[in-house]
């Protein structure tokens, strides 16, 4: 398309365009590209377009002649013709021109001044119905309301069994229909709007209970083997194991997973010196293991796990923290490679609790907190000039992990000015990340996902590159938006967080309980994937590096707009598909036990993870699930609130934990 998408260095990448959203509808095409600086460039066509694709740079050979794909986007392409049927939604978007035949497409670029204008502009230019869905997910039995930009459009919603769902409809000004649907049970629902021969589709979601989701993730941590490798991604499932053990103990399975962790830990660490044996500069492995030990301690209360975590933290700080505070891998800043500072802060919080009765823990807590703070302060000073592993680009994790760690530090401050200092720095970074995030796509499977595109080759041994969104690492932005809400009270951040968690939940098949690695956004992609297990190692062996898919038997097939299964249940060599557990770790921190009440400017009071009713001057809040014991209230005027049989008088502008407490900001906070 001739638009510069090659993001290779700071600060030039702030002016480069990322292909944020592309939609191949049955009768037309629309989408937009966005720069980190915030400019939005729309692209529309009144004709159907077969597919779109992206060209990537090559990365490196390992081993020769096997190429891994790179981390930069060379171009966005609109694929007008396609000789094979699409596997996704629209197999008829297909033309094979006869000799001498011609076909014409009209394609227009559109300057979008404000992102919120996007749907209106597409509808007006193409004369098509457009879906505007602010909330894409809800619990089963709840209702979703969204707009269709077309007063003539016939709109229907179907379950994945083909059952049509009844609706409530009203027409708003400006030829906009407002539609409300109650989604009766867990599943995915297709929205179809038809007008004047033009058809638009979307997907709504009723998510499974958070308890079921986490329990299935724990089952997956056993089924999809946790392996001792050079990459922590291959043993990330222990997060789901230890979080589920904290809330929903299941003795037999918990024991097996606990023993499995201890076995892998002993393979990978010198337990006398208490430091890693292999790939010692991959500090994200060590910081993540520190955090796993903390979660294991929370589940089983064995202080030996905390002693291990504290000693590993001291080794990491002593060996890999620079004078300016940055955690590094040799000469590259790695603070934001899986949030090293956040992991150390989690340790410090548990040490602080123990320090109330044991001064030695208190000293360790302050030492570790001070180290993490120095690292986060270095990120603030960097002003977006961040570094990461692999090939430098405006990289999803580099940006989101920087934002989340800065926001977390703000959340832990009691001084309002200091809190605002970190909040402002975090919000600037988070907004630049919008270009990498699916914030407007009318598809609950994808909303809130971040557009990653080189993970498949390592995670599930599949090539070439593809957009996998949501992917486990999409959880990093969700932490950031969650912290942004707690810092600001701006509901947009809570809504983004909730929509993302809804998308994450469907990385578990709600019909079978099977874990899935990611959702592939590309509408049409011919891929090849390993289909035979490594015969030289078992899942109990050490396995290092990224074995190339072509070292094994492969099969070639076509995928598009679909989930991709994990392979760690059968592939014995190092694979990293267990990184999907990041989203379940996020669930455990942000959504599993927390409910939120928000009073909007018009006086409407809404609940997330709860139902809110007003009777006799009191807001009665009923949690959606039994394990939800914390309630955060964000109110514009004084209210009496009743929750779990307890009552509190909350003043106007209350913003904080009315009942229970958050892990980081502590107990009730009045502002």
C-alpha positions as CSV (number, residue, x, y, z in Angstrom):
1,X,0.0,0.0,0.0
2,X,3.0,2.3,0.0
3,X,2.7,3.4,3.6
4,X,5.8,3.4,5.8
5,X,5.4,0.7,8.4
6,X,9.1,0.0,9.1
7,X,9.7,0.8,12.8
8,X,13.4,0.3,13.5
9,X,14.6,3.1,15.8
10,X,13.6,5.7,18.3
11,X,12.2,8.4,17.9
12,X,11.5,7.8,14.2
13,X,8.9,5.1,14.9
14,X,6.5,7.6,16.5
15,X,5.7,8.7,13.0
16,X,5.4,5.3,11.4
17,X,2.1,3.5,10.7
18,X,1.1,0.2,12.2
19,X,-1.7,-1.9,10.6
20,X,-3.9,-1.8,13.6
21,X,-7.3,-2.9,12.2
22,X,-8.2,-4.5,8.8
23,X,-11.7,-6.0,8.2
24,X,-12.6,-8.1,5.2
25,X,-16.4,-8.0,5.1
26,X,-18.5,-10.0,2.7
27,X,-19.4,-6.9,0.7
28,X,-16.8,-4.3,1.4
29,X,-13.5,-3.6,3.3
30,X,-12.4,-1.1,5.9
31,X,-9.7,-0.6,8.5
32,X,-7.1,1.9,9.8
33,X,-3.4,2.3,10.5
34,X,-2.2,4.3,13.5
35,X,1.1,5.8,14.5
36,X,2.4,5.7,18.1
37,X,2.0,9.5,18.1
38,X,-1.7,9.0,17.6
39,X,-2.5,9.8,14.0
40,X,-5.1,7.5,12.4
41,X,-5.2,6.8,8.7
42,X,-8.4,5.0,7.6
43,X,-8.6,2.8,4.5
44,X,-11.9,1.8,2.8
45,X,-13.2,0.1,-0.3
46,X,-16.8,-0.3,-1.4
47,X,-15.9,-3.6,-3.1
48,X,-15.1,-6.8,-1.3
49,X,-11.4,-7.6,-1.0
50,X,-10.2,-11.2,-0.8
51,X,-7.7,-10.8,2.0
52,X,-5.0,-8.6,3.4
53,X,-1.5,-9.6,4.4
54,X,1.7,-8.2,5.8
55,X,5.3,-8.6,4.7
56,X,8.0,-8.9,7.4
57,X,11.8,-8.7,7.3
58,X,13.8,-11.8,7.7
59,X,15.4,-12.3,11.1
60,X,18.2,-14.8,11.4
61,X,19.3,-18.4,10.4
62,X,19.3,-20.9,13.2
63,X,20.5,-23.3,12.1
64,X,21.4,-22.5,8.5
65,X,19.6,-22.6,6.1
66,X,16.5,-22.3,8.3
67,X,15.3,-18.7,8.6
68,X,13.4,-17.3,11.5
69,X,11.2,-14.3,10.7
70,X,12.0,-10.8,11.9
71,X,10.4,-8.3,14.2
72,X,9.6,-5.5,11.7
73,X,6.8,-4.9,9.3
74,X,7.9,-4.0,5.7
75,X,4.5,-3.4,4.2
76,X,0.7,-3.8,4.4
77,X,-0.8,-5.4,1.4
78,X,-4.4,-5.7,0.2
79,X,-4.7,-9.0,-1.6
80,X,-7.4,-8.3,-4.2
81,X,-7.3,-11.7,-5.9
82,X,-7.0,-15.1,-4.3
83,X,-6.9,-18.5,-6.0
84,X,-7.9,-20.6,-3.0
85,X,-11.0,-20.4,-0.9
86,X,-10.6,-18.6,2.4
87,X,-11.0,-20.7,5.6
88,X,-12.5,-17.8,7.5
89,X,-15.8,-15.9,7.4
90,X,-16.1,-15.1,3.7
91,X,-15.1,-17.9,1.3
92,X,-16.8,-16.1,-1.5
93,X,-14.4,-13.2,-1.4
94,X,-12.6,-15.0,-4.2
95,X,-11.9,-14.2,-7.9
96,X,-10.0,-16.0,-10.5
97,X,-9.8,-13.7,-13.6
98,X,-10.2,-15.3,-17.0
99,X,-7.8,-14.3,-19.7
100,X,-8.5,-10.7,-20.8
101,X,-11.0,-10.1,-18.0
102,X,-10.6,-7.0,-15.8
103,X,-11.9,-6.0,-12.4
104,X,-11.8,-2.6,-10.7
105,X,-11.5,-1.8,-7.1
106,X,-11.8,1.7,-5.5
107,X,-9.6,2.1,-2.4
108,X,-9.5,5.4,-0.5
109,X,-7.3,6.7,2.3
110,X,-9.0,8.8,4.9
111,X,-7.6,11.2,7.5
112,X,-9.2,10.4,10.9
113,X,-8.9,13.4,13.2
114,X,-10.3,11.6,16.2
115,X,-10.4,7.8,16.6
116,X,-14.0,8.0,17.9
117,X,-15.0,9.3,14.4
118,X,-13.8,6.1,12.7
119,X,-17.1,4.2,12.6
120,X,-19.1,7.2,11.5
121,X,-16.7,8.0,8.7
122,X,-16.7,4.4,7.4
123,X,-20.5,4.3,7.4
124,X,-20.8,7.6,5.6
125,X,-18.2,7.0,2.9
126,X,-19.2,3.4,2.1
127,X,-22.9,3.7,2.8
128,X,-22.7,0.5,4.8
129,X,-24.0,-0.6,8.3
130,X,-21.2,-0.4,10.8
131,X,-21.1,-1.9,14.3
132,X,-20.0,0.2,17.2
133,X,-19.7,-2.1,20.2
134,X,-18.1,-0.5,23.3
135,X,-18.5,-3.6,25.5
136,X,-17.9,-6.8,23.7
137,X,-18.2,-9.3,26.6
138,X,-20.4,-10.0,29.6
139,X,-21.3,-12.9,32.0
140,X,-23.8,-15.4,30.8
141,X,-27.4,-14.1,31.4
142,X,-26.3,-10.5,31.2
143,X,-27.1,-8.0,28.4
144,X,-24.9,-6.1,26.0
145,X,-26.0,-2.9,24.3
146,X,-24.3,-1.6,21.1
147,X,-25.1,0.7,18.1
148,X,-25.6,-0.1,14.4
149,X,-24.9,3.0,12.3
150,X,-27.8,2.6,9.8
151,X,-31.4,3.1,10.6
152,X,-32.5,0.7,7.7
153,X,-30.2,-2.2,8.6
154,X,-31.8,-5.5,9.6
155,X,-29.8,-6.8,12.6
156,X,-29.8,-10.3,14.0
157,X,-27.7,-12.1,16.6
158,X,-27.1,-15.9,16.5
159,X,-25.5,-18.3,19.0
160,X,-22.9,-20.7,17.7
161,X,-25.6,-23.3,17.5
162,X,-27.6,-21.1,15.1
163,X,-30.2,-19.9,17.6
164,X,-31.5,-16.4,17.0
165,X,-31.4,-14.2,20.1
166,X,-34.3,-11.8,20.8
167,X,-33.4,-8.1,20.9
168,X,-34.6,-4.7,22.3
169,X,-34.3,-1.9,19.8
170,X,-34.5,1.9,19.8
171,X,-33.6,4.4,17.2
172,X,-31.3,7.2,18.2
173,X,-30.6,10.5,16.4
174,X,-28.4,10.5,13.4
175,X,-29.8,7.2,11.9
176,X,-28.3,5.1,14.7
177,X,-30.0,2.0,16.1
178,X,-29.3,1.1,19.7
179,X,-29.7,-2.6,20.3
180,X,-29.7,-4.7,23.5
181,X,-29.3,-8.4,23.6
182,X,-29.3,-10.8,26.6
183,X,-26.7,-13.5,26.0
184,X,-28.3,-16.6,27.7
185,X,-25.3,-18.9,28.1
186,X,-21.5,-19.0,27.8
187,X,-20.4,-18.8,24.1
188,X,-19.7,-16.7,21.1
189,X,-22.5,-14.9,19.3
190,X,-22.5,-13.6,15.7
191,X,-24.0,-10.2,14.9
192,X,-25.1,-9.6,11.3
193,X,-26.4,-6.2,10.0
194,X,-27.7,-6.0,6.4
195,X,-28.8,-2.9,4.5
196,X,-28.9,-2.1,0.8
197,X,-27.1,-5.2,-0.3
198,X,-24.2,-4.5,2.2
199,X,-23.5,-6.8,5.1
200,X,-21.4,-6.4,8.2
201,X,-20.6,-8.9,10.9
202,X,-19.3,-8.9,14.5
203,X,-18.9,-11.2,17.5
204,X,-20.2,-10.9,21.0
205,X,-19.1,-13.0,23.9
206,X,-20.6,-14.4,27.1
207,X,-17.5,-15.5,29.1
208,X,-17.3,-18.5,31.4
209,X,-17.1,-17.9,35.1
210,X,-13.7,-16.7,36.3
211,X,-13.5,-19.7,38.7
212,X,-14.1,-22.2,35.8
213,X,-11.5,-20.4,33.7
214,X,-8.8,-20.6,36.3
215,X,-9.5,-24.2,37.2
216,X,-9.3,-25.2,33.5
217,X,-6.0,-23.3,33.2
218,X,-4.7,-25.3,36.1
219,X,-5.8,-28.5,34.4
220,X,-3.9,-27.3,31.3
221,X,-0.8,-26.7,33.3
222,X,-0.6,-30.4,33.8
223,X,-1.8,-31.6,30.4
224,X,0.4,-29.2,28.4
225,X,3.8,-30.1,29.9
226,X,5.8,-27.6,31.8
227,X,9.4,-28.1,30.6
228,X,12.9,-27.1,31.8
229,X,14.2,-25.0,29.0
230,X,16.1,-21.8,28.2
231,X,12.8,-19.9,28.2
232,X,10.5,-19.3,31.2
233,X,7.6,-19.3,28.7
234,X,7.8,-23.1,28.8
235,X,7.1,-23.4,32.5
236,X,4.7,-20.4,32.8
237,X,1.8,-22.7,33.6
238,X,2.8,-22.9,37.2
239,X,1.2,-19.4,37.6
240,X,-2.3,-20.9,36.9
241,X,-1.4,-23.9,39.1
242,X,-0.4,-21.8,42.2
243,X,-3.2,-19.2,41.8
244,X,-5.8,-21.9,41.5
245,X,-4.4,-23.7,44.6
246,X,-4.8,-20.4,46.6
247,X,-8.5,-20.1,45.8
248,X,-9.7,-23.5,44.8
249,X,-7.5,-26.2,46.3
250,X,-7.6,-29.6,44.7
251,X,-5.2,-31.8,46.6
252,X,-4.3,-34.5,44.1
253,X,-3.6,-32.2,41.1
254,X,-2.0,-29.5,43.2
255,X,0.4,-32.0,44.7
256,X,1.5,-33.2,41.2
257,X,2.0,-29.6,40.0
258,X,3.9,-28.6,43.1
259,X,6.2,-31.6,42.8
260,X,6.7,-30.9,39.1
261,X,7.8,-27.3,39.8
262,X,10.3,-28.5,42.4
263,X,11.7,-31.0,39.9
264,X,12.2,-28.3,37.2
265,X,13.6,-25.8,39.7
266,X,16.3,-28.3,40.7
267,X,17.2,-28.9,37.1
268,X,17.6,-25.3,36.3
269,X,19.2,-23.9,39.5
270,X,22.2,-24.3,41.7
271,X,20.3,-24.7,44.9
272,X,23.5,-24.1,47.1
273,X,24.5,-20.8,45.5
274,X,20.8,-20.2,44.7
275,X,21.3,-18.9,41.1
276,X,20.5,-20.2,37.7
277,X,22.7,-22.7,36.1
278,X,22.0,-21.9,32.4
279,X,21.4,-18.8,30.3
280,X,22.1,-16.6,33.3
281,X,21.7,-13.4,31.3
282,X,18.1,-14.2,30.5
283,X,17.1,-12.3,33.6
284,X,13.4,-12.6,32.7
285,X,13.7,-16.3,33.5
286,X,15.0,-15.5,37.0
287,X,12.6,-12.7,37.8
288,X,9.7,-14.8,36.7
289,X,10.8,-17.7,38.8
290,X,11.1,-15.3,41.8
291,X,7.4,-14.4,41.2
292,X,6.4,-18.1,40.8
293,X,8.0,-18.8,44.2
294,X,6.1,-15.9,45.7
295,X,2.8,-17.4,44.3
296,X,3.8,-20.8,45.5
297,X,4.4,-19.3,49.0
298,X,0.9,-17.7,48.9
299,X,-0.6,-21.0,48.1
300,X,1.3,-23.2,50.6
301,X,2.9,-20.8,53.1
302,X,6.3,-22.5,53.0
303,X,8.8,-19.8,53.8
304,X,11.5,-21.8,52.2
305,X,10.1,-20.7,48.9
306,X,10.4,-17.1,49.9
307,X,14.0,-17.6,51.0
308,X,14.7,-19.0,47.6
309,X,13.0,-16.0,46.0
310,X,14.9,-13.5,48.1
311,X,18.3,-15.1,47.4
312,X,17.5,-15.2,43.6
313,X,16.5,-11.5,43.8
314,X,19.7,-10.6,45.5
315,X,21.7,-12.5,42.9
316,X,19.8,-10.7,40.0
317,X,20.3,-7.3,41.5
318,X,23.9,-7.8,42.3
319,X,24.7,-9.3,38.9
320,X,22.4,-7.5,36.4
321,X,21.4,-4.1,37.8
322,X,23.3,-1.1,36.3
323,X,24.2,2.0,38.3
324,X,21.3,4.0,36.6
325,X,18.9,1.4,38.0
326,X,18.2,-0.5,34.8
327,X,18.1,-4.3,34.9
328,X,20.2,-5.5,31.9
329,X,21.2,-8.5,29.8
330,X,24.8,-7.5,29.2
331,X,24.5,-4.1,27.5
332,X,20.7,-4.2,26.7
333,X,18.0,-2.9,29.1
334,X,15.8,-5.8,30.1
335,X,13.6,-4.2,32.8
336,X,10.6,-4.5,30.5
337,X,11.2,-8.0,29.2
338,X,8.4,-9.6,31.2
339,X,8.4,-6.9,33.8
340,X,11.4,-7.7,35.9
341,X,10.7,-4.8,38.4
342,X,7.1,-5.9,39.0
343,X,8.2,-9.4,39.9
344,X,10.6,-8.0,42.5
345,X,8.0,-5.7,43.9
346,X,5.7,-8.7,44.4
347,X,8.4,-10.3,46.5
348,X,8.9,-7.1,48.5
349,X,5.1,-6.9,49.3
350,X,5.1,-10.4,50.8
351,X,8.4,-9.6,52.7
352,X,6.8,-6.5,54.1
353,X,3.9,-8.5,55.5
354,X,6.3,-11.0,57.2
355,X,8.4,-8.0,58.3
356,X,5.7,-7.0,60.7
357,X,6.8,-9.8,63.0
358,X,10.4,-10.5,61.8
359,X,12.8,-7.6,61.2
360,X,15.0,-9.6,58.8
361,X,12.1,-9.8,56.3
362,X,11.5,-6.0,56.7
363,X,15.1,-5.3,55.7
364,X,14.9,-7.6,52.7
365,X,11.6,-5.9,51.6
366,X,13.1,-2.4,51.6
367,X,16.2,-3.6,49.8
368,X,14.1,-5.2,47.0
369,X,11.6,-2.4,46.8
370,X,14.4,0.2,46.5
371,X,16.0,-1.8,43.6
372,X,12.7,-2.1,41.7
373,X,12.0,1.6,42.2
374,X,15.4,2.5,40.8
375,X,14.7,0.4,37.7
376,X,11.2,2.0,37.2
377,X,12.6,5.5,37.7
378,X,15.0,4.7,34.8
379,X,12.1,3.8,32.6
380,X,10.4,7.1,33.4
381,X,13.5,9.0,32.5
382,X,13.9,7.1,29.2
383,X,10.8,8.9,27.9
384,X,9.9,6.1,25.5
385,X,13.5,5.4,24.4
386,X,13.2,1.8,25.6
387,X,15.2,-1.4,24.9
388,X,14.2,-5.0,24.7
389,X,15.4,-8.5,23.6
390,X,15.5,-9.4,19.9
391,X,15.3,-6.9,17.1
392,X,14.6,-3.4,18.2
393,X,11.2,-2.1,17.0
394,X,8.2,-0.3,18.6
395,X,7.6,-3.6,20.3
396,X,4.3,-4.5,22.1
397,X,5.9,-5.9,25.3
398,X,8.6,-3.3,25.6
399,X,5.9,-0.6,25.6
400,X,3.2,-2.3,27.7
401,X,5.6,-3.7,30.3
402,X,7.2,-0.2,30.7
403,X,3.7,1.3,31.2
404,X,2.5,-1.3,33.6
405,X,5.6,-1.1,35.9
406,X,5.4,2.7,36.0
407,X,1.7,2.5,36.8
408,X,2.3,-0.1,39.5
409,X,4.9,2.1,41.2
410,X,2.4,5.0,41.1
411,X,-0.3,2.8,42.7
412,X,2.0,2.0,45.6
413,X,2.6,5.6,46.5
414,X,0.6,7.4,49.3
415,X,1.8,10.9,48.3
416,X,-0.6,12.4,45.8
417,X,2.0,14.3,43.9
418,X,4.3,11.3,43.6
419,X,1.4,9.2,42.5
420,X,0.5,11.6,39.8
421,X,4.1,11.8,38.6
422,X,4.0,8.1,37.8
423,X,0.5,8.0,36.6
424,X,1.2,10.8,34.0
425,X,4.3,9.0,32.8
426,X,2.4,5.7,32.4
427,X,-0.6,7.2,30.6
428,X,1.6,8.8,28.0
429,X,3.3,5.5,27.2
430,X,0.0,3.6,27.3
431,X,-1.7,5.9,24.8
432,X,1.2,5.4,22.4
433,X,0.5,1.7,22.6
434,X,-3.0,2.1,21.2
435,X,-1.7,1.6,17.7
436,X,-0.7,-2.0,18.6
437,X,-4.1,-2.9,20.2
438,X,-7.5,-4.0,18.9
439,X,-9.5,-1.3,20.6
440,X,-12.2,-0.9,17.9
441,X,-12.6,-4.3,16.3
442,X,-16.2,-5.5,16.5
443,X,-15.1,-9.0,17.6
444,X,-15.1,-10.2,21.2
445,X,-12.6,-12.9,20.4
446,X,-10.0,-10.1,19.7
447,X,-11.0,-7.0,21.6
448,X,-8.1,-5.9,23.8
449,X,-5.6,-8.2,22.1
450,X,-2.3,-6.8,21.2
451,X,-1.0,-7.3,17.7
452,X,2.0,-9.6,18.1
453,X,3.5,-11.2,15.0
454,X,6.7,-13.3,15.5
455,X,5.7,-15.6,18.4
456,X,4.3,-18.6,16.4
457,X,7.6,-19.8,15.2
458,X,8.9,-20.3,18.7
459,X,5.6,-21.0,20.6
460,X,3.9,-23.6,18.3
461,X,6.6,-24.2,15.7
462,X,4.6,-22.6,12.9
463,X,5.8,-20.3,10.0
464,X,5.6,-17.7,8.5
465,X,4.9,-14.7,10.8
466,X,1.2,-13.9,11.6
467,X,-0.7,-11.6,13.9
468,X,-1.6,-13.6,17.0
469,X,-4.0,-11.6,19.1
470,X,-4.9,-12.2,21.8
471,X,-1.7,-14.0,22.8
472,X,-0.5,-14.6,26.3
473,X,1.6,-11.4,26.2
474,X,-1.5,-9.4,25.5
475,X,-2.0,-9.7,29.2
476,X,0.8,-7.1,29.7
477,X,-1.4,-4.3,28.4
478,X,-4.3,-5.5,30.6
479,X,-2.2,-5.0,33.7
480,X,-1.4,-1.4,32.5
481,X,-5.1,-0.5,31.8
482,X,-6.1,-2.0,35.2
483,X,-3.6,0.1,37.0
484,X,-4.6,3.1,34.9
485,X,-8.2,2.7,36.1
486,X,-7.2,2.3,39.8
487,X,-5.0,5.5,39.5
488,X,-7.5,7.7,37.6
489,X,-11.0,6.3,38.0
490,X,-11.5,6.8,34.3
491,X,-14.0,4.0,33.3
492,X,-12.5,3.7,29.8
493,X,-9.5,1.8,31.3
494,X,-11.7,-0.5,33.3
495,X,-13.8,-1.3,30.2
496,X,-10.7,-2.0,28.2
497,X,-9.5,-4.3,30.9
498,X,-12.8,-6.2,31.1
499,X,-13.2,-6.6,27.4
500,X,-9.6,-7.9,27.2
501,X,-10.3,-10.4,29.9
502,X,-13.4,-11.6,28.1
503,X,-11.2,-12.2,25.0
504,X,-8.6,-13.9,27.1
505,X,-11.1,-16.3,28.6
506,X,-11.9,-17.8,25.2
507,X,-8.3,-18.9,24.9
508,X,-9.9,-21.8,26.7
509,X,-12.5,-23.6,24.6
510,X,-15.7,-23.2,26.6
511,X,-17.1,-26.4,25.1
512,X,-14.1,-28.7,25.8
513,X,-11.9,-27.0,28.4
514,X,-8.9,-27.3,26.0
515,X,-6.3,-24.5,26.2
516,X,-5.5,-22.7,23.0
517,X,-2.3,-20.8,22.3
518,X,-3.7,-17.7,20.5
519,X,-6.1,-16.3,18.1
520,X,-4.8,-15.6,14.6
521,X,-6.1,-12.4,13.1
522,X,-4.9,-12.8,9.5
523,X,-7.8,-13.7,7.2
524,X,-5.8,-16.0,4.9
525,X,-2.4,-17.5,5.5
526,X,-0.7,-20.6,4.2
527,X,1.5,-22.0,6.9
528,X,3.7,-24.9,7.7
529,X,3.9,-26.5,11.2
530,X,5.9,-29.2,12.9
531,X,3.8,-32.3,13.2
532,X,6.3,-34.7,14.8
533,X,7.8,-34.8,18.3
534,X,11.5,-34.5,19.0
535,X,13.0,-37.9,19.5
536,X,16.2,-36.8,21.3
537,X,14.6,-35.3,24.5
538,X,11.6,-35.9,26.7
539,X,9.4,-33.4,28.5
540,X,11.5,-34.2,31.6
541,X,14.8,-33.3,29.9
542,X,16.7,-30.0,29.7
543,X,16.0,-28.4,26.3
544,X,17.6,-25.1,25.1
545,X,17.2,-22.8,22.2
546,X,14.4,-22.5,19.6
547,X,14.4,-25.6,17.4
548,X,13.3,-24.5,13.9
549,X,10.0,-26.1,12.7
550,X,11.8,-27.4,9.6
551,X,14.0,-29.7,11.7
552,X,10.9,-31.9,12.0
553,X,8.2,-33.3,9.8
554,X,5.9,-30.5,8.8
555,X,2.5,-30.2,7.3
556,X,1.3,-27.3,5.1
557,X,-2.3,-25.9,5.5
558,X,-4.3,-22.7,5.4
559,X,-5.5,-20.8,8.4
560,X,-7.4,-17.6,9.0
561,X,-9.3,-15.8,11.7
562,X,-9.2,-18.8,14.1
563,X,-7.7,-20.2,17.3
564,X,-4.5,-22.2,17.1
565,X,-4.0,-25.2,19.4
566,X,-1.1,-25.6,21.8
567,X,1.5,-28.3,21.1
568,X,3.2,-28.8,24.5
569,X,1.0,-31.8,25.2
570,X,2.9,-33.8,22.6
571,X,6.1,-31.8,21.6
572,X,8.9,-32.7,23.9
573,X,11.5,-30.1,22.9
574,X,11.5,-26.5,24.0
575,X,8.2,-24.8,22.9
576,X,6.8,-21.7,24.5
577,X,3.1,-22.0,24.1
578,X,2.6,-22.1,27.8
579,X,3.0,-18.3,27.7
580,X,-0.8,-18.3,27.3
581,X,-0.9,-18.6,31.1
582,X,0.0,-14.9,31.4
583,X,-3.6,-14.0,30.8
584,X,-4.7,-16.4,33.6
585,X,-2.1,-14.8,35.9
586,X,-3.7,-11.5,35.1
587,X,-7.1,-12.9,35.8
588,X,-5.9,-13.9,39.3
589,X,-4.6,-10.5,40.1
590,X,-7.3,-8.2,38.6
591,X,-10.6,-10.0,38.1
592,X,-10.9,-13.3,40.0
593,X,-11.8,-11.8,43.4
594,X,-12.6,-8.2,42.6
595,X,-15.8,-6.4,41.7
596,X,-16.1,-2.7,40.6
597,X,-18.9,-0.2,40.9
598,X,-18.9,2.9,38.8
599,X,-21.2,5.9,38.9
600,X,-21.3,7.6,35.5
601,X,-21.8,11.3,34.8
602,X,-25.5,10.8,34.1
603,X,-26.0,9.2,37.5
604,X,-26.2,5.6,36.1
605,X,-24.5,3.1,38.4
606,X,-23.0,0.0,36.8
607,X,-21.2,-3.0,38.1
608,X,-18.3,-5.1,36.7
609,X,-18.3,-8.7,38.1
610,X,-21.4,-7.8,40.2
611,X,-25.0,-6.7,40.0
612,X,-26.0,-3.3,41.6
613,X,-29.5,-2.4,42.7
614,X,-30.6,0.8,44.5
615,X,-33.2,0.4,47.2
616,X,-34.1,2.9,49.9
617,X,-31.0,5.1,49.3
618,X,-28.6,2.1,49.5
619,X,-26.6,0.5,46.7
620,X,-26.8,-3.3,47.1
621,X,-24.0,-5.1,45.4
622,X,-24.2,-8.8,44.7
623,X,-20.9,-10.4,43.5
624,X,-21.1,-12.6,40.4
625,X,-19.1,-15.4,42.0
626,X,-18.4,-16.6,45.6
627,X,-14.7,-15.9,45.6
628,X,-15.3,-12.2,44.8
629,X,-14.7,-10.6,48.2
630,X,-13.1,-7.2,47.2
631,X,-15.2,-4.3,46.0
632,X,-13.8,-1.1,44.5
633,X,-16.2,1.9,44.3
634,X,-15.9,4.9,42.1
635,X,-18.7,7.3,43.0
636,X,-19.7,10.8,42.1
637,X,-21.9,11.5,45.2
638,X,-22.4,10.1,48.6
639,X,-23.9,6.6,48.9
640,X,-24.5,3.9,51.4
641,X,-23.1,0.6,49.9
642,X,-24.0,-2.9,51.1
643,X,-21.8,-5.8,50.1
644,X,-21.6,-9.3,51.5
645,X,-23.8,-8.3,54.4
646,X,-21.6,-5.3,55.4
647,X,-22.5,-1.6,55.0
648,X,-20.4,1.5,54.5
649,X,-21.2,5.1,54.1
650,X,-19.0,6.4,51.2
651,X,-18.5,10.0,50.5
652,X,-18.7,11.8,47.2
653,X,-15.7,11.2,44.9
654,X,-14.8,8.1,46.8
655,X,-12.3,6.1,44.7
656,X,-10.9,3.0,46.3
657,X,-11.5,-0.4,47.9
658,X,-14.6,-0.1,49.9
659,X,-14.4,-3.7,51.0
660,X,-11.4,-6.0,51.0
661,X,-8.1,-4.7,49.5
662,X,-6.0,-4.7,46.4
663,X,-2.6,-6.4,46.5
664,X,-0.7,-3.2,45.8
665,X,-2.6,-0.2,47.0
666,X,-3.6,-1.8,50.2
667,X,-6.9,-1.1,52.1
668,X,-9.5,1.6,51.7
669,X,-8.3,4.8,50.0
670,X,-10.2,8.1,50.0
671,X,-9.4,10.8,47.6
